[in-house]
Amino acid sequence: MSWDHFDEEWSNVKPKIPFQQLPILEVEDGTQICQSVAILKYIENVGGLTINDPVKAAEAMGVLQSAQELFAPLNPTVNFAIGQNFCNKRDNMRANLKSRFSDLARYLDNHKGRYFIDDTPRAAEFACFHHLDLSRKLDPELLNEFPRLIKLVKDIENIEAVSKYLKNRPKLVDVGIQPKLIINGRAHPTGVNKT
Ligand SMILES: N[C@@H](CCC(=O)N[C@@H](CS)C(=O)NCC(=O)O)C(=O)O
């Protein structure tokens, strides 16, 4: 939680960080990197996962940005919306989600590797995984008509380090009702107030 890291309420932290939103990644020298895509590309670079072929690199960026376009309204709806507002948002975004899911599935079908570019998972795959995984909290049935995407989700979940992370990360519960994160056995309502 931002208040754990900065030891301040979010309303005080917000105006002090580069673009007033999370996530940010703070690197060793204190530099704050904002925007999910920039963070993912940075990790790719330091992890030695850069794609040298400019065409393939651009293709991967295309997939990454297409996956990231699922961010809104999916993330805020799953994390914060409740009651009728949640149901309306879920029902309004369903067609768009399915259309993008079908594009991603087709992309994977048209390429030989296990992932979008080859057999290595990089920024594009992790961004995609994040949104597909979250969509299951919005509507557990959504992915059912996309077996290729279910395989992608399983392939990422089965990476040992990811599997360990997924088992230990805070669990998001009561989506659409009163979303909370279970941290060290305690339920913390999602939102901007310190709990
Ligand atoms: N385009 C940004 C979106 C960031 C974003 O929407 N962050 C939300 C949380 S997921 C936030 O910081 N909300 C609190 C606020 O705006 O005060 C990214 O991909 O990182």
The ligand as a Tripos MOL2 file, in Angstrom:
@<TRIPOS>MOLECULE
LIG
   20    19     1     0     0
SMALL
NO_CHARGES

@<TRIPOS>ATOM
      1 N1         -1.9570    4.5280  -17.4080 N.3       1 LIG1
      2 C1         -1.6020    4.2400  -16.0310 C.3       1 LIG1
      3 C2         -2.8750    4.1220  -15.2130 C.3       1 LIG1
      4 C3         -2.6230    4.2850  -13.7430 C.3       1 LIG1
      5 C4         -3.8870    4.3160  -12.8770 C.2       1 LIG1
      6 O1         -5.0190    4.4330  -13.3790 O.2       1 LIG1
      7 N2         -3.6810    4.2000  -11.5580 N.am      1 LIG1
      8 C5         -4.7530    4.2090  -10.5810 C.3       1 LIG1
      9 C6         -4.7490    2.9070   -9.7620 C.3       1 LIG1
     10 S1         -4.7600    1.4660  -10.6990 S.3       1 LIG1
     11 C7         -4.5040    5.2970   -9.5230 C.2       1 LIG1
     12 O2         -3.3790    5.6070   -9.2050 O.2       1 LIG1
     13 N3         -5.6050    5.8210   -8.9470 N.am      1 LIG1
     14 C8         -5.5640    6.7390   -7.8380 C.3       1 LIG1
     15 C9         -5.6600    8.1910   -8.2480 C.2       1 LIG1
     16 O3         -5.7480    8.4910   -9.4620 O.co2     1 LIG1
     17 O4         -5.6680    9.0360   -7.3300 O.co2     1 LIG1
     18 C10        -0.7540    2.9470  -15.9930 C.2       1 LIG1
     19 O5         -0.9010    2.1070  -16.9000 O.co2     1 LIG1
     20 O6          0.0750    2.7840  -15.1030 O.co2     1 LIG1
@<TRIPOS>BOND
     1     1     2 1
     2     2     3 1
     3     2    18 1
     4     3     4 1
     5     4     5 1
     6     5     6 2
     7     5     7 1
     8     7     8 1
     9     8     9 1
    10     8    11 1
    11     9    10 1
    12    11    12 2
    13    11    13 1
    14    13    14 1
    15    14    15 1
    16    15    16 2
    17    15    17 1
    18    18    19 2
    19    18    20 1
@<TRIPOS>SUBSTRUCTURE
     1 LIG1         1 GROUP 0 **** ****
